[in-house]
């Protein structure tokens, strides 16, 4: 139904547990402003919410989610806050590409695969919380100075800086270089080794 503005996905429908959101399930639904995903969902399919440009609220409940497919939220330009839940192992190519409204992003420890450009061109990003041992080359970029970068985990990668792309976005393996404030949690015991 294209008139529905909120997708509160149930954990069970007619006695069947919902474990996946199909590819292109909500493709290009401009009417959507709010999405809630239950903890029963383990997989968000490719392009599931592609170009749903008016989503402002994205809530992923629990820690059941394991995989976010390629282009799953690409061009969802009004999402403001995003916390990837613990348990996610795979974030596909372009998953959150050009989510320009994203101000606050939290990525947990334990993600084993980041597809190319998974979080690229986040021009509105202000606050980033990320494990310090992730090498972000190829999957994270932003064009602004961040207010705060918070490093979690046990170690912080030594970092490698490299070129800007043709749109002026900075690529580096440690995102703290362009931050007004860098915070390191008590869990960090090793820096740049």
Backbone as CSV, one residue per row, in Angstrom:
resi,resn,N_x,N_y,N_z,CA_x,CA_y,CA_z,C_x,C_y,C_z
1,UNK,0.847,-1.185,0.000,0.000,0.000,0.000,0.889,1.244,0.000
2,UNK,0.812,2.044,-1.032,1.680,3.219,-1.153,1.256,4.384,-0.274
3,UNK,0.086,4.279,0.398,-0.347,5.363,1.275,0.159,5.193,2.710
4,UNK,0.710,4.044,3.035,1.190,3.762,4.395,2.509,4.491,4.628
5,UNK,2.588,5.248,5.733,3.805,6.010,6.011,4.702,5.342,7.041
6,UNK,4.198,4.327,7.722,4.970,3.661,8.761,5.001,2.164,8.500
7,UNK,6.191,1.587,8.517,6.339,0.141,8.350,6.829,-0.439,9.670
8,UNK,5.873,-0.885,10.484,6.192,-1.538,11.752,6.082,-3.028,11.484
9,UNK,7.189,-3.634,11.127,7.200,-5.021,10.674,7.023,-5.947,11.869
10,UNK,6.009,-6.801,11.845,5.769,-7.701,12.982,6.765,-8.864,13.004
11,UNK,6.976,-9.431,14.178,7.876,-10.581,14.314,7.214,-11.865,13.837
12,UNK,5.883,-11.915,13.924,5.135,-13.113,13.526,3.900,-12.685,12.743
13,UNK,3.661,-13.353,11.615,2.449,-13.141,10.831,1.777,-14.494,10.621
14,UNK,0.531,-14.604,11.064,-0.237,-15.858,10.934,0.548,-17.076,11.416
15,UNK,1.220,-16.922,12.546,1.960,-18.026,13.144,3.337,-18.279,12.557
16,UNK,3.717,-17.525,11.540,5.027,-17.697,10.902,5.968,-16.589,11.353
17,UNK,7.130,-16.990,11.832,8.144,-16.038,12.289,8.773,-15.336,11.083
18,UNK,8.857,-14.016,11.141,9.446,-13.224,10.057,10.952,-13.137,10.298
19,UNK,11.733,-13.715,9.394,13.193,-13.767,9.563,13.945,-12.970,8.502
20,UNK,13.235,-12.482,7.495,13.911,-11.740,6.426,12.961,-10.706,5.826
21,UNK,13.559,-9.645,5.322,12.840,-8.660,4.518,13.319,-8.865,3.092
22,UNK,12.398,-9.179,2.219,12.730,-9.571,0.847,13.417,-8.447,0.077
23,UNK,14.245,-8.807,-0.899,14.818,-7.792,-1.779,13.705,-6.945,-2.407
24,UNK,13.934,-5.645,-2.446,13.020,-4.668,-3.044,11.643,-4.626,-2.376
25,UNK,11.519,-5.115,-1.154,10.225,-5.166,-0.468,9.558,-3.793,-0.364
26,UNK,10.346,-2.755,-0.108,9.812,-1.398,0.026,10.506,-0.444,-0.948
27,UNK,10.980,-0.960,-2.038,11.752,-0.211,-3.028,11.052,1.082,-3.435
28,UNK,11.744,2.212,-3.282,11.300,3.520,-3.770,9.934,3.945,-3.225
29,UNK,9.672,3.632,-1.961,8.408,4.045,-1.334,8.609,5.411,-0.674
30,UNK,8.332,6.471,-1.391,8.512,7.837,-0.900,7.610,8.174,0.279
31,UNK,6.538,7.432,0.445,5.594,7.698,1.522,6.118,7.260,2.892
32,UNK,7.069,6.351,2.934,7.563,5.828,4.218,8.358,6.878,4.977
33,UNK,8.016,7.084,6.246,8.760,8.001,7.110,9.342,7.290,8.319
34,UNK,8.788,6.118,8.647,9.227,5.397,9.846,9.269,3.900,9.571
35,UNK,10.372,3.259,9.995,10.526,1.810,9.823,11.006,1.215,11.144
36,UNK,10.308,0.163,11.591,10.727,-0.592,12.770,10.898,-2.042,12.358
37,UNK,12.075,-2.588,12.626,12.406,-3.960,12.240,12.542,-4.783,13.513
38,UNK,11.814,-5.914,13.615,11.853,-6.713,14.842,13.132,-7.535,14.967
39,UNK,13.393,-8.012,16.165,14.605,-8.797,16.425,14.578,-10.155,15.729
40,UNK,13.420,-10.588,15.248,13.337,-11.874,14.539,13.982,-11.823,13.163
41,UNK,14.124,-10.623,12.597,14.676,-10.479,11.244,16.192,-10.637,11.278
42,UNK,16.694,-11.617,10.528,18.136,-11.864,10.440,18.743,-11.254,9.183
43,UNK,17.919,-11.057,8.149,18.425,-10.578,6.861,17.529,-9.470,6.326
44,UNK,18.150,-8.368,5.940,17.471,-7.320,5.180,17.989,-7.463,3.755
45,UNK,17.105,-7.785,2.848,17.489,-8.101,1.480,17.999,-6.914,0.680
46,UNK,18.611,-7.231,-0.452,19.152,-6.209,-1.346,18.058,-5.248,-1.779
47,UNK,18.368,-3.962,-1.703,17.482,-2.895,-2.148,16.131,-2.899,-1.433
48,UNK,16.062,-3.471,-0.246,14.795,-3.585,0.481,14.129,-2.237,0.711
49,UNK,14.912,-1.209,1.026,14.391,0.135,1.268,15.066,1.163,0.353
50,UNK,15.542,0.710,-0.768,16.266,1.553,-1.719,15.434,2.789,-2.075
51,UNK,16.042,3.955,-1.942,15.456,5.226,-2.346,14.136,5.546,-1.645
52,UNK,14.009,5.115,-0.395,12.872,5.532,0.437,13.312,6.836,1.092
53,UNK,13.290,7.890,0.323,13.953,9.142,0.680,13.343,9.892,1.855
54,UNK,12.176,9.503,2.333,11.544,10.233,3.423,11.591,9.523,4.767
55,UNK,12.285,8.389,4.844,12.427,7.717,6.136,13.284,8.599,7.043
56,UNK,12.717,9.010,8.162,13.472,9.784,9.156,13.806,8.931,10.368
57,UNK,12.991,7.918,10.620,13.189,7.062,11.787,13.387,5.621,11.344
58,UNK,14.545,5.060,11.672,14.848,3.655,11.388,15.235,3.007,12.705
59,UNK,14.434,2.063,13.141,14.703,1.378,14.413,14.852,-0.112,14.142
60,UNK,16.011,-0.651,14.513,16.282,-2.080,14.362,16.354,-2.649,15.767
61,UNK,15.338,-3.427,16.143,15.236,-3.938,17.509,16.071,-5.197,17.717
62,UNK,16.588,-5.343,18.945,17.295,-6.562,19.336,18.598,-6.778,18.612
63,UNK,19.108,-7.991,18.734,20.393,-8.338,18.132,20.279,-9.513,17.170
64,UNK,19.104,-9.698,16.576,18.908,-10.822,15.665,19.424,-10.593,14.259
65,UNK,19.551,-9.335,13.870,19.976,-9.020,12.505,21.423,-9.429,12.284
66,UNK,21.666,-10.161,11.178,23.014,-10.615,10.849,23.540,-10.025,9.546
67,UNK,22.622,-9.702,8.631,23.072,-9.265,7.307,22.195,-8.125,6.784
68,UNK,22.864,-7.083,6.302,22.192,-5.985,5.622,22.652,-6.039,4.168
69,UNK,21.729,-6.272,3.279,22.062,-6.510,1.880,22.528,-5.280,1.119
70,UNK,23.073,-5.537,-0.054,23.576,-4.501,-0.947,22.463,-3.509,-1.277
71,UNK,22.777,-2.223,-1.192,21.838,-1.140,-1.515,20.592,-1.120,-0.630
72,UNK,20.605,-1.767,0.510,19.401,-1.923,1.335,18.746,-0.590,1.692
73,UNK,19.544,0.417,2.054,19.021,1.725,2.436,19.638,2.850,1.596
74,UNK,20.132,2.506,0.446,20.766,3.501,-0.421,19.775,4.628,-0.744
75,UNK,20.244,5.850,-0.665,19.460,7.061,-0.939,18.329,7.306,0.065
76,UNK,18.407,6.718,1.242,17.459,7.053,2.312,18.053,8.275,3.007
77,UNK,17.853,9.414,2.418,18.596,10.631,2.749,18.114,11.380,3.982
78,UNK,17.072,10.915,4.643,16.570,11.644,5.808,16.702,10.879,7.115
79,UNK,17.292,9.684,7.084,17.547,8.964,8.333,18.529,9.796,9.142
80,UNK,18.217,10.050,10.408,19.035,10.926,11.238,19.973,10.142,12.145
81,UNK,19.460,9.107,12.801,20.242,8.316,13.754,20.246,6.862,13.316
82,UNK,21.413,6.234,13.389,21.509,4.826,13.023,22.457,4.117,13.969
83,UNK,21.940,3.094,14.630,22.762,2.204,15.430,22.648,0.819,14.820
84,UNK,23.751,0.337,14.272,23.792,-1.026,13.747,23.838,-1.945,14.960
85,UNK,22.925,-2.902,15.088,22.898,-3.728,16.302,24.048,-4.727,16.373
86,UNK,24.387,-5.090,17.608,25.344,-6.177,17.833,24.807,-7.406,17.109
87,UNK,25.669,-8.203,16.559,25.244,-9.411,15.861,25.323,-9.299,14.352
88,UNK,25.334,-8.071,13.828,25.451,-7.899,12.373,26.859,-8.308,11.958
89,UNK,26.943,-9.199,10.987,28.230,-9.693,10.492,28.556,-9.181,9.096
90,UNK,27.526,-8.804,8.343,27.716,-8.474,6.932,26.911,-7.215,6.594
91,UNK,27.603,-6.209,6.054,26.942,-5.008,5.555,27.341,-4.876,4.089
92,UNK,26.376,-5.004,3.212,26.638,-5.085,1.780,27.058,-3.782,1.128
93,UNK,27.511,-3.899,-0.111,27.939,-2.759,-0.901,26.825,-1.713,-0.969
94,UNK,27.195,-0.460,-0.808,26.283,0.671,-0.934,25.087,0.615,0.023
95,UNK,25.175,-0.136,1.107,24.027,-0.342,1.996,23.412,0.965,2.493
96,UNK,24.251,1.933,2.870,23.766,3.224,3.365,24.383,4.373,2.554
97,UNK,24.631,4.127,1.314,25.269,5.085,0.414,24.404,6.339,0.269
98,UNK,25.026,7.489,0.402,24.379,8.793,0.287,23.186,8.968,1.225
99,UNK,23.311,8.468,2.439,22.318,8.763,3.479,22.745,10.085,4.114
100,UNK,22.558,11.156,3.377,23.107,12.468,3.714,22.539,13.097,4.973
101,UNK,21.368,12.687,5.409,20.766,13.235,6.621,21.290,12.605,7.891
102,UNK,22.071,11.547,7.740,22.570,10.818,8.897,23.520,11.688,9.717
103,UNK,23.128,11.966,10.952,23.944,12.776,11.858,24.758,11.920,12.818
104,UNK,24.155,10.818,13.282,24.771,9.978,14.313,24.804,8.538,13.843
105,UNK,25.992,7.953,13.831,26.176,6.583,13.361,26.977,5.802,14.385
106,UNK,26.439,4.642,14.785,27.139,3.738,15.689,27.284,2.386,15.011
107,UNK,28.520,1.912,14.914,28.829,0.619,14.313,29.438,-0.260,15.404
108,UNK,28.915,-1.475,15.605,29.404,-2.325,16.692,30.667,-3.100,16.320
109,UNK,31.241,-3.730,17.300,32.318,-4.687,17.049,31.707,-5.927,16.404
110,UNK,32.530,-6.698,15.728,32.105,-7.988,15.228,31.634,-8.034,13.792
111,UNK,31.542,-6.870,13.121,31.160,-6.897,11.711,32.343,-7.477,10.935
112,UNK,32.088,-8.532,10.188,33.164,-9.234,9.479,33.335,-8.764,8.038
113,UNK,32.286,-8.185,7.475,32.371,-7.767,6.075,31.673,-6.427,5.882
114,UNK,32.398,-5.496,5.290,31.847,-4.216,4.862,32.014,-4.145,3.351
115,UNK,30.921,-4.066,2.629,30.999,-3.930,1.182,31.506,-2.557,0.792
116,UNK,32.088,-2.456,-0.392,32.564,-1.155,-0.885,31.440,-0.132,-0.826
117,UNK,31.789,1.055,-0.393,30.883,2.202,-0.326,29.686,1.991,0.601
118,UNK,29.786,1.095,1.553,28.662,0.799,2.448,28.149,2.042,3.159
119,UNK,29.063,2.910,3.591,28.677,4.134,4.295,29.335,5.353,3.645
120,UNK,29.406,5.391,2.349,30.076,6.508,1.688,29.144,7.664,1.383
121,UNK,29.750,8.851,1.293,29.065,10.108,1.002,28.015,10.456,2.054
122,UNK,28.439,10.401,3.303,27.575,10.796,4.419,27.875,12.252,4.744
123,UNK,27.374,13.158,3.946,27.759,14.563,4.063,27.235,15.249,5.320
124,UNK,26.235,14.680,5.984,25.698,15.302,7.192,26.242,14.735,8.489
125,UNK,27.081,13.715,8.407,27.528,12.992,9.605,28.246,13.913,10.593
126,UNK,27.847,13.831,11.862,28.442,14.649,12.918,29.100,13.813,14.009
127,UNK,28.490,12.687,14.355,28.992,11.866,15.463,29.100,10.415,15.026
128,UNK,30.286,9.853,15.220,30.572,8.487,14.796,31.129,7.708,15.974
129,UNK,30.533,6.554,16.237,31.059,5.618,17.234,31.417,4.347,16.484
130,UNK,32.685,3.936,16.616,33.191,2.843,15.787,34.336,2.134,16.504
131,UNK,34.435,0.802,16.362,35.607,0.114,16.897,36.876,0.638,16.230
132,UNK,37.890,0.906,17.022,39.116,1.515,16.529,39.957,0.640,15.632
133,UNK,39.688,-0.665,15.606,40.525,-1.542,14.781,39.950,-1.790,13.399
134,UNK,38.856,-1.129,13.044,38.326,-1.258,11.689,39.127,-0.373,10.738
135,UNK,39.534,-0.941,9.627,40.152,-0.185,8.550,39.009,0.254,7.639
136,UNK,38.711,1.545,7.618,37.505,2.030,6.942,37.698,2.372,5.469
137,UNK,38.880,2.136,4.933,39.105,2.460,3.519,38.105,1.728,2.632
138,UNK,37.457,2.502,1.774,36.567,1.919,0.788,35.117,1.812,1.211
139,UNK,34.842,1.909,2.512,33.446,1.756,2.919,32.892,2.883,3.786
140,UNK,33.719,3.839,4.206,33.232,4.960,5.007,33.853,6.249,4.505
141,UNK,33.019,7.244,4.179,33.540,8.567,3.831,32.502,9.626,4.158
142,UNK,33.000,10.817,4.388,32.165,11.970,4.704,32.950,13.190,4.294
143,UNK,32.273,14.314,4.095,32.969,15.482,3.576,33.099,16.599,4.601
144,UNK,32.636,16.378,5.795,32.615,17.427,6.801,33.525,17.082,7.986
145,UNK,33.739,18.051,8.844,34.459,17.818,10.088,33.468,17.269,11.092
146,UNK,33.758,16.125,11.657,32.869,15.520,12.641,32.977,16.251,13.972
147,UNK,31.876,16.287,14.704,31.926,16.849,16.052,32.669,15.896,16.981
148,UNK,32.301,14.606,16.914,32.892,13.621,17.823,33.086,12.287,17.132
149,UNK,34.253,11.699,17.329,34.491,10.302,16.974,34.803,9.580,18.275
150,UNK,34.066,8.511,18.533,34.293,7.700,19.729,34.786,6.329,19.280
151,UNK,35.982,5.972,19.760,36.539,4.663,19.433,36.221,3.677,20.551
152,UNK,35.678,2.519,20.158,35.378,1.446,21.094,36.296,0.278,20.785
153,UNK,36.080,-0.835,21.429,36.898,-2.022,21.196,38.129,-2.003,22.079
154,UNK,39.129,-2.803,21.700,40.328,-2.919,22.523,41.558,-2.263,21.912
155,UNK,41.537,-1.988,20.613,42.706,-1.347,20.006,42.278,-0.372,18.923
156,UNK,43.173,0.550,18.605,42.925,1.517,17.547,43.958,1.293,16.454
157,UNK,43.473,1.054,15.258,44.283,0.825,14.061,45.229,2.015,13.865
158,UNK,46.458,1.795,13.400,47.392,2.909,13.244,46.979,3.923,12.183
159,UNK,46.211,3.525,11.211,45.671,4.475,10.242,46.542,4.714,9.037
160,UNK,45.881,4.888,7.923,46.531,5.214,6.666,45.661,6.252,5.980
161,UNK,46.245,7.403,5.658,45.481,8.456,4.981,45.783,8.378,3.502
162,UNK,44.758,8.570,2.698,45.007,8.640,1.265,44.050,9.605,0.614
163,UNK,44.106,9.726,-0.666,43.561,10.827,-1.454,42.074,11.096,-1.301
164,UNK,41.727,12.348,-1.620,40.343,12.734,-1.771,39.841,12.194,-3.102
165,UNK,38.535,11.968,-3.193,38.000,11.586,-4.495,37.564,12.848,-5.237
166,UNK,36.986,12.684,-6.402,36.630,13.835,-7.232,35.500,14.688,-6.657
167,UNK,34.811,14.203,-5.614,33.747,14.975,-4.990,34.224,15.646,-3.695
168,UNK,35.503,15.509,-3.383,36.043,16.165,-2.202,35.899,15.375,-0.920
169,UNK,35.578,14.099,-1.003,35.409,13.282,0.188,36.749,12.704,0.616
170,UNK,36.949,12.637,1.890,38.201,12.206,2.465,38.142,10.713,2.777
171,UNK,39.139,9.993,2.327,39.233,8.584,2.638,40.438,8.372,3.521
172,UNK,40.227,7.731,4.623,41.332,7.375,5.488,40.899,6.185,6.319
173,UNK,41.851,5.455,6.832,41.496,4.243,7.549,41.147,4.502,9.003
174,UNK,41.407,5.664,9.503,40.955,6.064,10.839,40.209,7.377,10.693
175,UNK,38.952,7.439,11.067,38.163,8.640,10.823,38.381,9.780,11.812
176,UNK,39.204,9.636,12.818,39.372,10.678,13.823,40.160,11.895,13.397
177,UNK,40.801,11.849,12.247,41.646,12.959,11.806,40.872,14.254,11.627
178,UNK,39.644,14.163,11.169,38.831,15.351,10.933,37.690,15.416,11.943
179,UNK,38.033,15.423,13.200,37.026,15.499,14.258,37.407,16.584,15.241
180,UNK,36.397,17.297,15.722,36.643,18.315,16.743,37.025,17.669,18.069
181,UNK,36.463,16.487,18.318,36.749,15.789,19.567,36.852,14.296,19.295
182,UNK,37.889,13.657,19.823,38.064,12.222,19.726,37.983,11.655,21.132
183,UNK,37.113,10.666,21.285,36.949,10.016,22.586,37.375,8.558,22.458
184,UNK,38.043,8.074,23.479,38.497,6.681,23.510,37.903,6.037,24.754
185,UNK,37.148,4.947,24.543,36.506,4.289,25.670,37.541,3.554,26.535
186,UNK,37.149,3.237,27.760,38.035,2.534,28.692,38.443,1.150,28.209
187,UNK,37.699,0.595,27.272,38.010,-0.749,26.771,39.264,-0.782,25.905
188,UNK,39.679,0.359,25.351,40.851,0.422,24.461,42.122,0.274,25.276
189,UNK,42.960,-0.712,24.899,44.223,-0.956,25.600,45.436,-0.828,24.683
190,UNK,45.200,-0.655,23.376,46.311,-0.610,22.424,46.007,0.424,21.343
191,UNK,46.983,1.309,21.064,46.795,2.331,20.046,47.954,2.272,19.056
192,UNK,47.594,2.116,17.760,48.570,2.221,16.677,49.643,1.173,16.650
193,UNK,49.332,-0.013,17.043,50.338,-1.085,17.041,50.083,-2.032,15.889
